[in-house]
Amino acid sequence: MVLYASLAQLGWKEESDWNETPVESAQTGKFGILREKVSLPDPKRMYDYYRTIGSLSRIPDMCDRNEVEFVGSIPFTLQNGKALVFGLGKSIKTTSTHTIQTDSVLPSFVMEAVLGDGTSDYMRYFTGCKVNRMTIEGTDKGIIKAVLDVIAGKGYKSTDDKSVVETVTTKPYQYHQTSTNLYLWDSPFARLKNWTITIDNHLHPEYYWQDTNADYPYEILEDEQTIELKASIIPTDLDIFDHIGVETEFDVDLVITRDTGDTIEFKNGAAQCILTEAPHPIPEKGVLQTDITVLMKSLEIVVVDSISTYPNESAGS
């Protein structure tokens, strides 16, 4: 018996309470088109080694198990913005527009991973999942991709019936579908090669003195959220150079239009952005490329589509 990638599936469902018991066959959410290797948050057991002074041996006297951690990484191609809510916090719905924003507490979700051998299915649940880091990237001649680095509260096998994961027929967002230049200081930069936005939630799994399961996380707490934009630009002058480390703040806006009434936009919210670095090296050959780093003090992901509800979504005014 071997397990095949072609017979695998991965679904999710938003939790009402952190680390709750999953509902059978309810994990119907789809991240997007799964790409590369998906590193699920399988348990990793920590161990302590003990050596006795004067034992005259390099071999440990004993080893004892310690806490369990659940860390994984989900790379996928963006077909809509639903899974991005887990990386920022919440969504506000007005008509057909979902505005994804930071929230004080991240929503959690359960993942259901299924592998098969053609005869039987083998299922694992990962409950209490929160996004520690979310990366969204666009590269020239490519598609828009995302990675969710997750920390889970628990992971275990199950004999439940597997869920029927939703079918998403929309094509991925494409880099060439951009409908705006990258704007910095109210000036457009047409020669944008690639960009990456990284949202880091700095999560802390906490372990406490408990009567049971003290080696499992009791809770996963959020710390400060940091957001960074990195972009590779082909400059035509030294204008960017003058903005490094100055106090002038600016807006960032990136828009992709897939079709009429079908867009995704990445922009700062009320708080603006600061340029931290933009090196201008002398290239060995070809044209000069500047790799800028922008500190975004806020981020909004604005998605216009026909999907009725996003995770952790409330109605806007």
C-alpha atoms as one frame of an Amber mdcrd trajectory, in Angstrom:
protein
   0.000   0.000   0.000   1.247   3.486  -0.906  -0.456   6.854  -0.532  -0.840
   9.014  -3.638  -0.706  12.790  -3.972  -3.394  12.555  -6.653  -5.812  11.091
  -4.081  -5.169  13.757  -1.437  -7.384  16.637  -0.426  -7.252  19.452   2.117
 -10.275  21.336   3.426 -10.915  23.882   6.160 -13.714  25.255   8.296 -13.738
  28.336  10.516 -14.007  27.504  14.217 -16.577  29.040  16.567 -14.322  28.301
  19.549 -10.583  27.789  19.422  -9.464  24.153  19.156 -13.021  22.814  19.111
 -13.976  19.271  18.083 -14.531  19.175  14.297 -17.936  18.505  12.793 -17.832
  15.452  10.553 -17.775  16.204   6.806 -17.974  19.970   7.427 -14.460  21.014
   6.306 -15.540  22.121   2.842 -13.469  25.306   2.452 -10.800  25.396  -0.236
  -7.566  27.348   0.160  -6.941  27.645  -3.556  -4.929  25.584  -5.997  -2.437
  23.732  -3.800   1.090  23.993  -5.137   4.476  22.604  -4.225   4.713  20.478
  -1.083   2.135  21.172   1.627   3.767  20.842   5.045   0.919  20.015   7.396
   1.255  20.867  11.110   2.012  17.293  12.095   3.051  16.885  15.742   6.678
  17.387  16.648   7.666  16.120  20.078  10.403  17.934  22.007  12.783  15.856
  24.161  15.207  16.647  26.984  18.462  14.692  27.307  20.078  14.092  30.701
  23.727  13.275  31.336  25.231  12.532  34.729  28.456  14.310  35.642  31.197
  11.735  36.093  29.439   8.978  34.146  32.506   8.640  31.864  30.213   8.251
  28.860  29.085  10.416  25.964  25.796   8.526  25.900  22.861  10.235  27.684
  21.658   8.533  30.853  18.075   9.116  29.791  15.813  11.225  27.634  12.363
  12.445  28.581   9.610  13.833  26.403   8.533  17.449  26.635   5.935  19.632
  24.888   4.396  18.956  21.464   4.270  21.628  18.781   2.215  21.734  15.588
   3.712  23.898  12.832   2.993  23.755   9.101   2.966  25.728   5.856   0.196
  25.853   3.233   1.260  27.239  -0.191  -1.490  27.844  -2.733  -2.484  29.883
  -5.766  -5.072  32.587  -5.108  -8.518  32.077  -6.665 -10.361  34.284  -4.149
  -9.651  36.065  -0.886 -11.440  33.836   1.639  -8.376  32.178   3.191  -6.576
  35.541   3.463  -8.938  36.554   6.284  -7.154  34.065   8.569  -3.875  35.947
   8.095  -5.207  39.439   8.849  -8.206  38.975  11.131 -11.644  39.975   9.840
 -13.701  40.928   6.796 -16.331  43.638   6.334 -18.945  43.083   3.608 -20.658
  45.845   1.650 -22.686  44.689  -1.381 -20.182  42.549  -3.332 -17.048  43.961
  -1.663 -15.102  42.175   1.076 -12.630  44.420   2.923 -10.145  42.268   4.850
  -8.519  44.057   7.787  -6.487  43.501  10.933  -8.391  42.401  14.038  -7.245
  42.206  17.652  -7.706  38.415  17.689  -7.168  36.108  14.729  -9.923  33.689
  13.717  -9.012  30.019  14.007  -9.903  27.115  11.752  -9.751  23.349  11.549
  -8.055  21.566   8.660  -8.987  18.135   7.387  -6.232  16.374   5.443  -7.020
  13.177   3.541  -4.610  10.783   1.833  -5.667   7.709  -0.116  -4.274   4.530
  -1.643  -7.094   3.953  -4.132  -9.025   1.722  -1.732  -9.142   3.525   1.601
  -8.935   7.105   2.846  -6.746   8.150   5.770  -7.788  11.326   7.558  -6.138
  13.717   9.983  -7.655  16.699  11.757  -5.672  19.785  12.777  -7.687  21.949
  15.137  -7.084  25.415  16.564  -5.098  26.541  13.509  -3.954  30.165  13.459
  -1.797  31.932  10.863   1.563  32.952  12.250   2.795  34.433   8.974   1.050
  35.088   5.652   2.974  35.802   2.465   1.395  37.026  -0.775   3.531  37.364
  -3.866   3.280  38.432  -7.475   6.004  37.825 -10.043   6.199  38.909 -13.669
   4.763  36.352 -16.115   3.256  34.491 -13.160   0.215  33.968 -10.977  -0.548
  35.451  -7.556   0.482  33.043  -4.807   0.071  32.884  -1.049   1.598  30.915
   1.819  -0.008  30.481   5.237   2.459  29.458   7.949   0.196  27.972  10.602
   0.390  26.866  14.216  -2.229  24.359  15.380  -3.442  23.406  18.824  -3.782
  19.711  18.137  -3.468  17.106  15.383  -4.813  13.564  15.296  -6.159  10.766
  13.075  -9.871  10.232  12.532 -12.209   7.675  10.995 -14.892  10.288  10.193
 -16.331  10.489   6.710 -14.329  12.921   4.625 -15.741  16.273   3.592 -16.627
  17.235   0.048 -14.372  20.245  -0.517 -16.010  23.034  -2.511 -15.280  23.328
  -6.219 -13.858  26.709  -7.229 -13.997  27.306 -10.973 -12.552  30.823 -11.110
  -9.081  31.019 -12.600  -6.174  32.248 -10.458  -5.353  35.932 -10.247  -2.616
  36.702 -12.788   0.254  39.162 -12.555  -0.542  40.557 -16.001  -4.084  41.463
 -14.900  -2.815  44.474 -12.970  -4.950  47.553 -13.558  -2.755  50.109 -11.744
   0.914  50.879 -11.479   2.585  50.652  -8.091   2.156  54.135  -6.665   4.743
  55.553  -4.268   4.591  59.228  -3.193   1.753  59.717  -5.708   4.064  58.696
  -8.529   3.557  55.571 -10.697   6.348  53.044 -11.151   5.629  51.117 -14.332
   8.728  48.903 -14.262   7.715  46.699 -11.335   9.221  43.214 -11.664   7.815
  41.463  -8.595   6.447  42.132  -5.133   5.884  40.298  -1.856   3.712  41.313
   1.091   4.463  39.568   4.400   2.120  39.771   7.388   3.687  38.473  10.601
   1.399  37.932  13.589   4.182  36.817  15.967   2.091  34.047  17.541   3.031
  32.436  20.853   1.767  28.923  21.717   1.464  28.926  25.495   1.900  25.860
  27.744   0.577  25.982  31.329   0.365  23.759  34.388  -2.734  21.616  33.727
  -4.338  18.472  35.072  -4.320  16.909  31.582  -2.526  17.503  28.264  -0.025
  19.943  29.731   2.334  19.068  26.869  -0.137  20.516  24.331  -0.692  24.257
  23.722  -3.323  25.656  26.068  -3.798  28.691  23.833  -2.115  30.526  20.960
  -1.728  34.247  21.606  -1.226  37.090  19.144   1.533  39.640  19.574   2.071
  42.800  17.517   1.390  42.505  13.792   4.062  43.669  11.356   3.533  44.108
   7.617   6.283  44.510   5.039   6.270  45.031   1.288   9.294  44.076  -0.774
   9.364  44.966  -4.454  11.870  44.891  -7.300  11.742  48.007  -9.455  13.687
  49.085 -12.542  14.248  52.794 -11.768  14.685  55.425 -14.476  16.283  57.981
 -12.137  17.401  58.342  -8.510  14.048  59.622  -7.263  13.518  56.646  -4.912
  16.942  57.252  -3.368  15.769  60.584  -1.956  12.964  58.946   0.045  15.020
  56.473   2.085  14.582  57.063   5.793  12.716  60.372   5.466   9.655  61.183
   7.532   7.325  61.613   4.564   4.769  58.804   4.579   2.939  57.557   1.518
   0.247  55.217   0.211   0.718  51.867  -1.528  -1.919  50.496  -3.885  -1.812
  47.340  -6.041  -4.922  46.338  -8.019  -5.623  43.219 -10.097  -8.706  43.126
 -12.321  -9.638  39.615 -13.394 -12.945  40.649 -14.974 -15.735  43.170 -14.581
 -16.789  43.167 -10.921 -13.946  40.755 -10.099 -10.935  42.467  -8.524  -8.465
  42.176  -5.679  -6.628  45.175  -4.247  -3.760  45.394  -1.753  -3.397  48.797
  -0.124  -2.542  50.439   3.157  -5.368  51.457   5.451  -5.551  54.724   7.380
  -1.930  54.401   8.521   0.538  55.065   5.730   3.874  53.537   4.749   7.585
  54.232   5.183  10.469  53.334   2.884  13.240  51.639   4.893  15.716  50.724
   2.157  16.231  50.941  -1.594  19.804  49.966  -2.544  21.064  51.077  -5.952
  23.927  48.669  -6.760  25.990  48.924  -9.933  24.977  45.810 -11.930  27.483
  43.497 -13.566  25.441  43.698 -16.760  22.000  44.722 -17.913  19.845  47.352
 -16.200  19.892  48.423 -12.567  17.238  46.823 -10.357  16.297  48.340  -6.998
  14.911  46.015  -4.321  12.913  48.271  -2.036  11.552  47.462   1.427   8.445
  49.281   2.645   7.089  49.152   6.190   3.294  49.121   5.992   1.695  50.221
   9.245  -1.667  48.884   8.039  -3.034  46.726   5.235  -6.412  46.259   3.620
  -7.181  43.570   1.052 -10.279  44.619  -0.874 -11.910  41.844  -2.901 -14.871
  42.313  -5.234 -16.485  39.008  -6.241 -19.763  37.068  -6.185 -18.993  35.039
  -3.020 -21.710  35.585  -0.423 -19.714  35.193   2.786 -16.074  35.296   3.881
 -14.755  33.953   7.223 -15.240  36.181  10.293 -17.259  38.626   8.223 -19.678
  41.298   9.380 -21.879  43.716   7.465 -20.502  47.159   6.735 -22.394  50.401
   6.788
